[in-house]
Amino acid sequence: MEHRDVNQARDINDITAGNNGSCGNVLCQTGTGWDGPTGLGTPKGVAGLTQGEHGDIIGTVTDSVTAKPILGVTVSATATDGTTYHATTDAKGSYDIPAATGTYGLTSSKYGYAGESLSGVAVTKNYSVTENFTLTAQATKTVSGKVSDGSGHGWPMYARITIDGYPNGAVFTDPYTGHYSVALPAGNTYKMHVGSAELSGYVEQDVTVNLTAAGASQNIALKVDAVSCSAPGYAYADTGLKTDFTGWSGKTPQAGWSITDGVGNGQTWVFDNPGGWDPPVGGDSHFADIDSDHYGQGGSQNSSLVSPVVDLSHLSTAGHPEIGFDSTYIGFPGQSGDVDLSLDGGKTWSTLWQGDSGGNPGRVDVPIPQAAGQAKVQVRFHFTGSWSRRWELDNVLLGGRTCAPTPGGLMAGVVTDANTKAPLNGATVAGSADPTSFGVSMPTPDDANLSDGYYWLFSPHTGATKFTVTDGRYTAMTGTVALPANSVLHRDWKLGAGHLRSSTHSIAQTGQLGATTSGTVTFTNDGTAAVHVNLSEEDGGFTPMNGQHQATMPGAPAQLVPAKVSYAALPPATGGAVVRPGAVAQVNGHKVALRQASPSVGPWTDIANLPSGLMDDAVAYHAGKVYVVGGTDGSNVQNGVNVYDPATRAWTALANLPERLNGPVAAFIGTRLYVAGGWNATSGASTHAYSYDPGSNVWSQLADLPGGAAMAGSAVVGGRLYVVGGCTDGTCTGSSSVFSYSPDSGAWTQAPQYPQTVAFLSCGSAAAEIVCAGGVNTSSGASTASTYTYLPGAGTWQKRADLPVDAWGASSSSADGKVQVFGGVVNAGKDLTNQAFEYDPQSDQWTALPNSNNAEYRGGGACGLYQVGGANQSGVSALAQSLPGYGSCNGDADVPWLSQDKPTFDVAPGASVKVRISMDSSVVGQPGDYLALVDVSTNTPYASASISATMHVTAPKAWGKLAGTVKDSVGSPLAGATVQVCTMYNTATGTCGPQSYTLKTDSNGYYQLWLNKGFNPLEIIAALQGYQPMLKVARVPAGGTTTVAFVLPEV
């Protein structure tokens, strides 16, 4: 709303008198009256900011033919002094304009309708005046035509057309015919901006159409950019003299070229590279050079390499006459290198280019429009020097360079799923004999008339041509098409795959401790190809009889711990010691190793500590074990490698890395561990990469990364390791580079850049895509919550739902078809957190996971789910923890009580296979409910739902329950207290039997354990650092419960 107030000079000014008014959250108490931070105010208080006396103009706008309300009509009210108010009609066609009292002119307008105006509308104080409008839709005319290539091929173009004044967005041509059609209000002239929607290298064209009389047919021919000549199916074509010096040797020129020797000492241009230098950029081993340094001290050169006379009388300026050459010119004081042109057969010369003493320009193209139409054109390369440097030349052109069409045609279409009929993005359509002719299917969000899964490609092969279509786990399809030249062939493809269904998604069995039960699941393939099935297992936790299940627990309370954090390779010490258990309590001669005094809050659980504190470690999961590589203790870069085995609950040292690396990436591809990047011992960003064979315990060096990267994101997709962003130096200058490594080729390739310059981001793989989230721009200090995904083979990253927090330095993992992010630094780098989140690419949503027990950053994470090492407010940490139930990563987790009679099998199309799932309670130690998942992985592109397995184990008749609490002297529960249960206790000798249990109290100070009454009597010791430990003796009755409570006094 525009408003001009004739009283503004006295109403709004700098105030020294008057009354303060209420103004909500606006700062207006800086002086008497209303005087805000701008220094402006009003003696009337905030009343001076109102319109004063006012009323309303209301009404509806309807269609003159249908009488229906019109949405989106702009209604404007303009006063005699120019003050204007605006409103827009809603879905009911209604509008409401609050306006100061006075007389107004009204206008109503909407695209496609003839506007209406009213005058003399009076607005009175506190009253509404009603003014309705009836609008008539304007007559329309159609503009149609065809967009095609205008530079030689003439093929139809998939084009994007925008029209000035047209509010409905871009108009797209048919990608296979180039045709378009759009209806526009008649009686106007329109400017259309036409550009290629897909093919690069074309120049946008503006076209004006006149619809004052009738519709218009407007065909448009788009030209390629002749300068870049980058459009598919086009390449530079050279005419004139072309010389590549192949077969030349010594000082003998060929093909009419000549050499001059101004000094007369034989120190001239030569053709056999006596100095043994590399050829110029773009050239090969056959080139011309003059090497002053090779001629030595005391030498002197004044030599020209002169072309024969060339007739360019046939060449116009449109043919772009030029002197072109590949060059390496190494300058030196007193040395010169000139390119001279003659238009009279060498009688006179003009210098057009002089050597750059700064180094190697590569390809040089010197335009010579003055040579167009000339019959006696020559070029010479004139060099002078005395024991200076050199000049190399190759691939000399004296003539014209035009952008010309090359033989071939276009093919385009849509790739879909033969089972679901859904479009497939990311499929590759490639020539079977020429894989360089390929296209990748992509989404088409801007064109409502073109399905996703659209691809296009240019092929230099026409006629009967074979193409192969691939997309991950879909069955590859090969077909032969008749590809026409200079046209677009419309060819759609349907990719088939097997598709698996299961008869149930849950199975439950009940039995007494020690019994084995089983059930059957039937798997059916209703797809088009055979399905290979692999069944794996995930531990879903345990609910003790009459206890609480871990999976229902929210985790520890969310923590935000203020901390001083750093991006540096070796961050400054923060003080404090690594927090680890190790204290010992003693009572009646019995020693009890105390655990960390934090509440036992599931489902996160502690695992064995690292051998020493470690941060910036790389962590990978394979065959049920966790591998930790490199890192730093905060002072020194490490090269140690350790593996954690959940079966032994212990870390084991492996062969050291070949060098010390801090902040590398690590991941398994197949059975080998791949490690890349990181900071080296001098805090430089390393480009080195290695692989490790667990079977032989041997490291091998691989091809170097194209660029150094530390604290980068990483993921494995399609058998390739991707490295995303990261630090490029010791102070962590961020990067947006993305590289991928193929073990098959042993080479790195560059992928599309990440949308942000970022380091310390969290990445993983899910749904055959790379998922990256969070991170920080270390140059600006701005942390991000952005999430992006990349489908290998696509041209760009896609923006997804933001991470709920702006985490950087967080740990991450890939499990269960999702990506997990936990810990890190949040709130713009102010706080460490223990929060955890999970991203589901199918729904594009983040959900909260249980909070972990440790708030740390710059630690490692891996499937399983494991968080290992890192740094907290106390310093570098040796802590490691696990979130159970996330073992579906490599399909190799094992649940001891669960088995399948067919863990791997094949299902033919239309066939079924029955699998018996057995549950053996003899391998578990306590009665209760055991939950697991049977994960179903296949060689198909579809996600298969897991099958939940529940084993309800009842206690034998001879078993009883021991339970109790540990509290302090005022009755408050002691969380994290150690409770050691010694069985078959001999009260006479004070010794125990062969079995003992070490428990830990939860946040309520509670513990429990089921035991066979044959273990009686029991010695129970409760202990916690800072408290006096206590010992009690008890017995458990068969089928009953014994409660043993402890009250520990402080010491």
ROMARTI-103527 format. One record per residue (C-alpha): residue in three letters; x, y, z. Coordinates in steps of 0.1 Angstrom, whole numbers, plus 5000, padded with zeros to 4 digits. Each point is the difference from the previous one (the first is absolute). Layout:
ALAXYZ/...
//
This chain:
MET500050005000/GLU501350354990/HIS499050285024/ARG500750374999/ASP499150215031/VAL499750374996/ASN500550045037/GLN503249805001/ALA502250305009/ARG498350055033/ASP499049645007/ILE503449834996/ASN503050185013/ASP502749995027/ILE498150025033/THR500950175032/ALA496450025014/GLY496949795000/ASN498949665013/ASN501649654995/GLY497649764985/SER499849625000/CYS501849864970/GLY500349635006/ASN503649874995/VAL501150324982/LEU502750195018/CYS498350335007/GLN501050105035/THR503150204991/GLY498450335007/THR496750185007/GLY497449954974/TRP500649734975/ASP503750024992/GLY501549684986/PRO503649914990/THR499650204968/GLY499650325020/LEU496550054986/GLY496950035021/THR496650165005/PRO498550215029/LYS496849794995/GLY501849685010/VAL499449704978/ALA496650154989/GLY502150224977/LEU500849684980/THR496449924991/GLN498050104969/GLY497850235020/GLU496350004991/HIS499349724976/GLY497549764985/ASP500049704977/ILE499349934963/ILE498749644996/GLY498549804972/THR500249704977/VAL501349944965/THR498249754977/ASP500349874964/SER497550164977/VAL499249674982/THR500149745028/ALA499150235029/LYS502649815020/PRO502450185024/ILE503550084986/LEU503049945022/GLY503150224999/VAL498550324986/THR501950315011/VAL497750285012/SER501750355005/ALA498550315016/THR501750334992/ALA499350335018/THR500150344984/ASP503450075016/GLY501549684985/THR499849785031/THR499349644988/TYR498749695018/HIS500049654986/ALA498249675007/THR499849664982/THR496849794998/ASP499849675018/ALA498549674988/LYS496550155005/GLY500950304979/SER499850235030/TYR502350295008/ASP500350255029/ILE501950324999/PRO500450215032/ALA500550364989/ALA500150355015/THR496850204996/GLY499850174966/THR499049954964/TYR501749734979/GLY500249864965/LEU499949624998/THR501649774974/SER499849624997/SER502449794980/LYS501149654993/TYR502049844972/GLY497649874973/TYR497150235010/ALA499050354988/GLY500450235030/GLU497350225014/SER500150345018/LEU497750205022/SER500350365012/GLY498650215028/VAL500049735026/ALA499550175034/VAL501549855032/THR498550135032/LYS501149955036/ASN499449655014/TYR497849904971/SER500449754972/VAL499150084964/THR499349714976/GLU501250004964/ASN499749694979/PHE501749934967/THR499049774971/LEU503049924977/THR499949864965/ALA502649764989/GLN502050134971/ALA500049824967/THR503149804994/LYS502149924969/THR502449704997/VAL503750034992/SER501449674988/GLY502949874980/LYS503149795001/VAL503450065016/SER502949844982/ASP503850004996/GLY501150294977/SER503649924995/GLY500049704977/HIS498449705016/GLY496550144999/TRP498749765027/PRO497050085022/MET501050175032/TYR498749955035/ALA499750375009/ARG499050225029/ILE497950314990/THR499350295024/ILE497650274990/ASP500150365013/GLY496950075020/TYR498849645000/PRO499649895036/ASN499649634996/GLY503749914998/ALA502149854972/VAL498549834970/PHE501949694988/THR500149854965/ASP499449634994/PRO503549855004/TYR499549764970/THR498350244975/GLY501050345012/HIS496450124997/TYR498450255025/SER496750185004/VAL498950265024/ALA496850215003/LEU500550375007/PRO497550295004/ALA499450154966/GLY500750364990/ASN503650015014/THR503549964988/TYR502249755020/LYS503749945003/MET501049645003/HIS503449885013/VAL500949674986/GLY502949785012/SER501049635000/ALA498549815029/GLU502649724999/LEU502750034973/SER502950225011/GLY501850244977/TYR497050174984/VAL499450385000/GLU496750135013/GLN497850184975/ASP497450275005/VAL496950014977/THR497250254999/VAL496549884990/ASN497050234992/LEU496549895010/THR498250324992/ALA498349834970/ALA500249625001/GLY501949715014/ALA503649964990/SER502149714987/GLN503650065012/ASN502749754991/ILE503350065017/ALA503549874991/LEU502550015028/LYS503750064991/VAL502949835018/ASP502650225017/ALA502750004973/VAL502650125024/SER499849725026/CYS498849754974/SER498949785029/ALA496549894988/PRO499649624995/GLY500649904964/TYR502350304992/ALA503750044999/TYR502650244986/ALA500949954963/ASP503250164989/THR500850124965/GLY503350144986/LEU503549905009/LYS500249745028/THR503449885012/ASP500749755028/PHE503849944992/THR499549625000/GLY503049844983/TRP502250325001/SER503549975014/GLY503250205005/LYS499950354986/THR498349904967/PRO496550154995/GLN497449844978/ALA496950094981/GLY501250344988/TRP501050135035/SER503450175004/ILE502450105027/THR502150325002/ASP503350045019/GLY500550375007/VAL503349945019/GLY501449744976/ASN501249765026/GLY497649724994/GLN498150055032/THR496549984986/TRP496649835003/VAL500349625001/PHE497649704999/ASP501749735021/ASN499750145035/PRO503750005010/GLY499250115035/GLY497749715007/TRP497150225011/ASP496449905003/PRO497850114970/PRO497950315003/VAL496549965015/GLY497849854973/GLY502949884979/ASP501849684996/SER503749894997/HIS500350144965/PHE500450385005/ALA502250294990/ASP502250185026/ILE502850245005/ASP501949945032/SER502450295009/ASP501149835033/HIS501049684981/TYR502250214976/GLY501950105031/GLN501950295014/GLY501350244973/GLY497449894976/SER497750254982/GLN496849944980/ASN498050204975/SER497949754981/SER496649994984/LEU497849704991/VAL498250124969/SER496949854984/PRO499449974963/VAL497750254983/VAL496449905005/ASP497150114978/LEU497050115022/SER498250184973/HIS497149755004/LEU499650075037/SER497850285013/THR500050155035/ALA497149765008/GLY502549724996/HIS501950135030/PRO503550024985/GLU502749965027/ILE503549895009/GLY499749715024/PHE502749805017/ASP500849795031/SER502850185019/THR502449985029/TYR501950335003/ILE502550035029/GLY501050365002/PHE503350175011/PRO501350365002/GLY501250114966/GLN498249714982/SER497250064976/GLY497549784982/ASP497650164974/VAL497349884977/ASP500150214969/LEU497550024971/SER500650094963/LEU497250064975/ASP502450074970/GLY502149684998/GLY502650105026/LYS500850354988/THR498650175031/TRP499349865035/SER497950105030/THR500449865035/LEU496749865014/TRP501149805031/GLN502950005023/GLY501149725023/ASP498950015036/SER502949985023/GLY497749875027/GLY500049644987/ASN497949774979/PRO496850134983/GLY499149674984/ARG497950064969/VAL500250344984/ASP497550134975/VAL500850344984/PRO497150144979/ILE501150144966/PRO496950154984/GLN502350214979/ALA501149694982/ALA496549924987/GLY499950004962/GLN503850044998/ALA502049784976/LYS503650045014/VAL499849935037/GLN503049885020/VAL500849965037/ARG503449995017/PHE501149915035/HIS502950235008/PHE502349925030/THR503050195013/GLY502149925031/SER503549945014/TRP500449715025/SER496450055011/ARG497049764999/ARG497949844972/TRP496949994979/GLU498149694988/LEU497349994973/ASP497649744987/ASN496749964980/VAL500350344982/LEU497050124981/LEU500050294975/GLY496550014987/GLY496449985013/ARG498449825029/THR496349954998/CYS497549825022/ALA498649744977/PRO497549715005/THR501449655003/PRO498249684988/GLY497449865024/GLY496650035015/LEU498150035033/MET498149755020/ALA497750095029/GLY497349845021/VAL498949885034/VAL501349715021/THR497449835022/ASP499849705024/ALA498349714982/ASN498549885033/THR498750325015/LYS499850224969/ALA501750285019/PRO502650214983/LEU503649935008/ASN502550285006/GLY503749924998/ALA499849734973/THR502750004974/VAL499349954963/ALA503249944981/GLY501249884967/SER501049635003/ALA503050044977/ASP500750375010/PRO499350065037/THR501150364996/SER496750074983/PHE497749995031/GLY497350185018/VAL498749985036/SER496350015008/MET499050295022/PRO497150175017/THR498150274982/PRO498450215027/ASP499550314979/ASP498249844971/ALA496649865011/ASN499549844966/LEU503249795000/SER500349705023/ASP503049965024/GLY502549744988/TYR500750204969/TYR503349954982/TRP501750124968/LEU503249924982/PHE501950084969/SER501549714980/PRO502450044971/HIS498849664988/THR496850004979/GLY498049724985/ALA499749675018/THR501650085034/LYS500049795032/PHE499550165034/THR500149865035/VAL498050145029/THR501249955036/ASP498850125034/GLY501649845030/ARG498249675009/TYR497650014971/THR500549744973/ALA502150164972/MET498050044967/THR501650014966/GLY498250104968/THR500850104964/VAL498450314986/ALA500150164966/LEU501550345009/PRO499450264973/ALA502650274993/ASN499250365008/SER496849915019/VAL498649895034/LEU499049645005/HIS497449955027/ARG500849685018/ASP498749915035/TRP501549715020/LYS498549785027/LEU502449835025/GLY499049685017/ALA501049855033/GLY498949735024/HIS497650115027/LEU499749815033/ARG497049965023/SER499949825034/SER497049835015/THR500550185034/HIS502050275015/SER500149875035/ILE500449675018/ALA499849935037/GLN500649685020/THR499849925037/GLY502049745020/GLN501749935033/LEU503650095004/GLY502049734981/ALA497349914974/THR500250054962/THR497050124981/SER499550094963/GLY497650144974/THR499850024961/VAL500150304977/THR499249974962/PHE501850234975/THR498550054966/ASN501450174969/ASP497450194980/GLY502650194979/THR501549944966/ALA503549875010/ALA501449755024/VAL500650135036/HIS503149915020/VAL499150035037/ASN502350045030/LEU498649995035/SER501950175028/GLU499250085036/GLU499850305023/ASP499849995038/GLY496950195011/GLY500849995037/PHE498749825030/THR497250055025/PRO500649825033/MET497049845015/ASN498150285018/GLY502650254987/GLN500150284974/HIS500949954964/GLN503050194987/ALA498450114968/THR497350195019/MET502650215018/PRO500650364988/GLY503749995008/ALA501950245022/PRO498650355005/ALA501050234972/GLN503250185008/LEU501350344988/VAL503550045015/PRO501750334994/ALA503549934987/LYS502950174982/VAL500349824967/SER502550024971/TYR500349924963/ALA503849955002/ALA501949684992/LEU501449995035/PRO497550205021/PRO501450185031/ALA499749815032/THR496850065019/GLY501249885034/GLY498749725021/ALA500549634997/VAL498449734979/VAL497049875018/ARG500349625004/PRO499149745026/GLY502749865021/ALA499350085037/VAL499749705024/ALA497949965031/GLN500849755027/VAL497849845027/ASN500849705023/GLY503149934978/HIS498049994968/LYS501050244972/VAL497450134976/ALA501050194968/LEU497750304998/ARG498350114967/GLN499750364989/ALA497550165023/SER497450104975/PRO496449865000/SER499549684981/VAL497650154974/GLY499249774971/PRO500149934973/TRP503550144995/THR502649785018/ASP503650045008/ILE502549774983/ALA503749955010/ASN502050325000/LEU502650074973/PRO503649925011/SER500550385003/GLY498250334993/LEU499450064963/MET498250264978/ASP499850054963/ASP500149624996/ALA498549834970/VAL497649715008/ALA498749724978/TYR497949695006/HIS500549664984/ALA499149645008/GLY498550105034/LYS503250185011/VAL500950375004/TYR503350134985/VAL501650335012/VAL502750164979/GLY502450295007/GLY498950325019/THR501750215026/ASP500450005037/GLY499850384998/SER503850044998/ASN501349744976/VAL498649864968/GLN499549625002/ASN500449714976/GLY498649735023/VAL497249774988/ASN497849805025/VAL497049774996/TYR497249945025/ASP498449665001/PRO496650005018/ALA500449635007/THR503150055021/ARG499150365010/ALA503650104995/TRP502250214976/THR502949844981/ALA502850194983/LEU500549944963/ALA502850094975/ASN500750385002/LEU499150234972/PRO502950074976/GLU500050365012/ARG498550215029/LEU496650144990/ASN497650215019/GLY496450044988/PRO500049764970/VAL497049824986/ALA499649635002/ALA497649744987/PHE499849644989/ILE499349914963/GLY499549634999/THR502649845023/ARG502650284999/LEU500350325021/TYR500750324981/VAL501550315016/ALA500550334983/GLY501150365008/GLY500450145035/TRP502650235015/ASN503649865000/ALA502650045027/THR500850364989/SER496350094999/GLY499850014962/ALA496949874983/SER501149664987/THR499149874965/HIS501149655009/ALA497749704999/TYR500549645013/SER498249675001/TYR500249735027/ASP499449634998/PRO498849865033/GLY500949654990/SER503750074995/ASN500250315023/VAL501850194972/TRP499650364987/SER500450104964/GLN500450354985/LEU497450114974/ALA499850284975/ASP500150355016/LEU496950215005/PRO499850284975/GLY500050255029/GLY500849985037/ALA497149965024/ALA499749965037/MET496949975021/ALA498049944969/GLY496749824996/SER500049664984/ALA497749734988/VAL500149684980/VAL497549974972/GLY500149764970/GLY503349865010/ARG501750345000/LEU501450215029/TYR498950364999/VAL501950285018/VAL498050325005/GLY501450345010/GLY502450025029/CYS503050205011/THR502750084974/ASP502750125025/GLY501049995036/THR497750305010/CYS497149834981/THR499250214970/GLY496849834988/SER499349844966/SER497049914978/SER501949744980/VAL498649654997/PHE502249704989/SER499149634996/TYR502349704999/SER499449684981/PRO501849695012/ASP499449854966/SER501950264981/GLY502350115028/ALA499350374991/TRP498350305015/THR497550214980/GLN498450345008/ALA496350015007/PRO497750304999/GLN501050265027/TYR498250015033/PRO497750305002/GLN501850155029/THR503650065010/VAL500149795031/ALA502149785024/PHE499149785030/LEU496849894982/SER498349665006/CYS499349774971/GLY498749654993/SER498249804974/ALA496349914998/ALA497749904971/ALA503149994976/GLU500650365007/ILE502650205019/VAL498550195029/CYS502050295016/ALA498850245027/GLY501450275023/GLY503550125000/VAL501650345003/ASN501550264976/THR503250055018/SER500850324983/SER496850185011/GLY499449795031/ALA496549944989/SER498749655009/THR497249854979/ALA497149765005/SER499649954962/THR499549654986/TYR500949904965/THR499849674981/TYR501949894969/LEU499049714977/PRO503249884982/GLY499850094964/ALA497850305005/GLY501250344992/THR499350185033/TRP499349955037/GLN496450045012/LYS498950205030/ARG498149805026/ALA498450075034/ASP502350175024/LEU501749825029/PRO498150115032/VAL503350165014/ASP502950184984/ALA502549725010/TRP503649984989/GLY502749765012/ALA497249745006/SER500449634995/SER497949824974/SER499149664987/SER497949824974/ALA497649735012/ASP496649864992/GLY499750204968/LYS500450335019/VAL502850235011/GLN500650085037/VAL501750315014/PHE501050035036/GLY501950245023/GLY502050294987/VAL500050375005/VAL496750194997/ASN498650355006/ALA502450184977/GLY503049835015/LYS499250075036/ASP499049675015/LEU500849634999/THR497049774998/ASN499049645005/GLN497050024978/ALA499549754972/PHE497950014968/GLU499149774971/TYR499250094964/ASP497649794979/PRO500550084963/GLN496749844991/SER498050255020/ASP502650284999/GLN499750045038/TRP502350015030/THR498849845033/ALA501650005034/LEU501949705013/PRO500749935037/ASN502650245014/SER503349855006/ASN501849995033/ASN503050214989/ALA500050364985/GLU503050014977/TYR501250124967/ARG502749914974/GLY499649635008/GLY499449714977/GLY496749824992/ALA499049684981/CYS497249764994/GLY499249785029/LEU499350285014/TYR503350115015/GLN501550345012/VAL503749975008/GLY502350275015/GLY499750374995/ALA500550305022/ASN497850155028/GLN500350285025/SER502649795019/GLY502349934971/VAL500649724976/SER497849705008/ALA500649625000/LEU496349925004/ALA498149794976/GLN496349924999/SER497549814980/LEU496350034991/PRO498749644995/GLY497849914971/TYR501850164972/GLY502149714986/SER498449994965/CYS502950154981/ASN502149724985/GLY497549735008/ASP502449825023/ALA498650075035/ASP499049695020/VAL497449955027/PRO501149695020/TRP496549875007/LEU498650054965/SER500749794969/GLN498549924965/ASP500249684981/LYS500550194968/PRO502050325007/THR500850034962/PHE497749894972/ASP498750094965/VAL496450044989/ALA499149974964/PRO497350234985/GLY496649875011/ALA501549765025/SER500049985038/VAL502449875026/LYS499249915036/VAL502550085028/ARG499949865036/ILE501050265026/SER501249845033/MET500450155035/ASP502349825025/SER499650135036/SER502849775012/VAL502650264990/VAL498550285020/GLY500550055037/GLN496850175013/PRO496249964995/GLY498250274983/ASP499250124965/TYR502750004974/LEU499450214969/ALA501949984967/LEU499550084963/VAL500649774971/ASP501250254973/VAL499249904965/SER502550134974/THR499749924963/ASN501650084967/THR497050204990/PRO499650385002/TYR497149985025/ALA500250015038/SER498749695016/ALA498350035034/SER501849835029/ILE498349725019/SER499750065037/ALA500849695022/THR499049995036/MET501049725024/HIS498150005032/VAL502049805026/THR498449895032/ALA502049925031/PRO500549635010/LYS498349905032/ALA503349995019/TRP500850374992/GLY499450315021/LYS500550374997/LEU502550225019/ALA499150374999/GLY500650325020/THR501150365001/VAL503150195010/LYS499450335018/ASP501950265020/SER499450075037/VAL497150254992/GLY498249764977/SER501150134967/PRO500649734973/LEU503749954990/ALA500149974963/GLY503049824985/ALA500949805031/THR501849674996/VAL498249695013/GLN502149695001/VAL498249675005/CYS502249715012/THR498349654997/MET500449695022/TYR501550225028/ASN501849815027/THR499450205032/ALA502749805018/THR502850064976/GLY498750334984/THR500549854965/CYS497649994970/GLY499149744974/PRO501250014964/GLN497350244988/SER499650375009/TYR498050294985/THR500850384999/LEU497050224997/LYS499450374998/THR497150195015/ASP497750214977/SER498950365006/ASN497649885027/GLY502849815018/TYR498449674991/TYR501549674990/GLN498749644994/LEU501349654991/TRP498349664995/LEU501949705014/ASN499749635006/LYS499449935037/GLY502949764997/PHE502350315000/ASN499050075037/PRO501350155022/LEU500850344983/GLU502550265010/ILE498950354988/ILE502350305001/ALA498750354992/ALA502750274994/LEU500450354985/GLN502950235001/GLY499650255029/TYR497849765020/GLN500849735025/PRO499449664983/MET497749755016/LEU499849614999/LYS496949795006/VAL499249634997/ALA496749874986/ARG498249714984/VAL497549994971/PRO497049775003/ALA498749794971/GLY497350194982/GLY500350305024/THR501850335005/THR502650105025/THR500450385005/VAL503450125013/ALA500250385005/PHE503150205008/VAL500550345017/LEU503650124995/PRO501350275023/GLU502350274985/VAL503749995009/
//
